């Protein structure tokens, strides 16, 4: 799922599959069942201890009913509100509920989608058949509650933070680039480049440190020749290697299109 913000920034989300959502729901229902059993055991123990007081036993039964109601009806609403769109099951499966525009889910959407979970999606009780069919035939894997609430369930990216050595290495390489870079006299109308071409240049500049040598140098040289040919400039300028030329083209493109619509 791709969402474009008002600032023309594309946000990419991976929709949760029906298998992951089923496992997350199974974990949550297991936790609910264990909580209900624990409440029942506590209620039986208290009721036995208070068997001599009929009025106290009635209060115990009432509290057990209220606790069971809260666990059954409020479990998903409470956790998704507190954990910003996640329940314990979703957290284990790395899933999250968000709004269709990519923003965090609010209490209203959480309440609506979970009320409809029990009233419609859960039917016929307790197979989730309506919800499963809706997810299968929906382009964004949405059940009925998601349609009404305007929400989707997405996967969270599980990426490892870079090590200190990697951060230091990239910082040193970037510092070396800045130190050897000299003010460029190149002037070109970079708007002659197609969106695909400028996006290719920008993607290379962002990911170049991930490329091994000599692949990185060969790729940058080829890109510089092609882009320079489009702009009508010399690809090999004094004191300006291929990567520096691509950086300057990207910088001028950002400057020239900053205020254009």
Secondary structure as UniProt FT lines:
FT   STRAND          2..4
FT   TURN            6..7
FT   STRAND          10..12
FT   STRAND          14..15
FT   HELIX           18..49
FT   TURN            50..52
FT   HELIX           54..82
FT   TURN            83..84
FT   HELIX           88..93
FT   STRAND          95..99
FT   TURN            100..101
FT   HELIX           107..116
FT   HELIX           117..121
FT   TURN            125..126
FT   HELIX           129..137
FT   TURN            139..140
FT   HELIX           144..149
FT   STRAND          151..155
FT   HELIX           164..180
FT   HELIX           190..192
FT   HELIX           195..207
FT   HELIX           208..210
FT   TURN            213..214
FT   HELIX           215..231
FT   TURN            238..239
FT   HELIX           242..256
//
